[in-house]
């Protein structure tokens, strides 16, 4: 009997011991979980710091100067460069593009024009440091240039007011100005540029204003394919193709050549008309004489192959009138 009791106690003790093992294991795992999460967080932070360090080094390799005056200090573009577009903010909530990047009015339009109204908030597209805050009467008006860790510099033009100062650190999405119509502008809008090494790149390669998004997490600039990529981006993310552009795109090469010849002929006719007008203007401008010291109506008439009577009639003066030095006398 005593033996049975002893065996029973031993079995109960063993069962209790076995029951505590999983519990102990679960407690150990529970204690270990926060450690694992902290380790994962540390690894993520380390990776992020490493990425930022590499990005900073990339920017340092692109730019060897810093000034608060010039927006277009052009450097040498690398053959390829990968730009991180994550962490972006659209510079305006407007979706309406009024003018594309590219040739316009005989010159290159180096950004996108986005319709905004005076007083609309303009935001920093990425985190970075404000490099330029200036006013340019014959160009950008009130404008801001920001240099970003991803290698880009963004330009914001024609604003009514700037809200930042040179060398100020800004976060992505931080207000930097208000929409306006300053400088060389025909209506309130935001002129937005994306530059790499001071060279303007088509913002449509990176920003999709219609959908208020970027075109991807990264954009890789490739010198060899840039022009083709830019044209494709304009078709996909730029201003809608106008009727004229659509008709040109739909024509055959023969029709396109005919249209080009007609356009050249029209330009030549316009140039010829302009030249004739300029000639007539020069003739009108030259049909007068500025009186010098010692000159009289008679001497002026002789010099210009006319008569005193004609000079008097043209200028509504009498024959005996004394002319003054510097006076303009019509001769024809």
Number of C-alpha atoms within 10 A of each C-alpha: 6 7 7 9 10 10 12 12 11 11 12 11 12 11 11 10 11 11 11 11 11 11 11 11 11 12 12 11 13 11 11 11 12 11 12 12 11 11 12 12 12 12 12 12 12 12 12 12 12 12 12 14 13 14 19 16 13 16 19 13 12 19 17 9 8 12 11 14 13 14 20 12 13 14 14 11 15 13 9 12 16 14 18 18 19 12 12 18 21 20 25 22 18 18 16 16 19 15 17 23 23 16 10 11 6 6 8 10 18 21 25 24 23 23 20 25 18 18 14 19 20 24 21 28 28 26 20 22 20 23 23 23 21 20 19 14 13 10 14 22 22 24 27 28 26 27 24 23 21 22 24 25 25 26 23 29 31 31 31 20 21 21 13 17 16 17 17 12 16 20 17 17 18 19 18 24 24 21 26 25 21 25 19 14 18 8 14 21 26 33 24 21 24 25 22 24 21 20 18 20 22 27 25 27 24 22 24 20 24 14 12 15 13 21 18 13 12 14 15 13 19 15 13 10 9 16 13 9 16 18 16 14 19 20 13 15 21 26 21 16 14 9 9 9 10 11 11 14 12 11 12 10 11 9 12 15 12 12 14 12 12 12 12 12 12 12 12 12 12 11 12 12 12 12 12 11 12 12 12 12 12 11 12 12 11 12 13 15 18 13 17 14 9 9 14 17 21 14 13 20 17 11 12 13 9 14 16 18 14 14 21 18 12 13 13 9 13 13 13 9 10 11 17 14 13 11 12 14 18 18 21 15
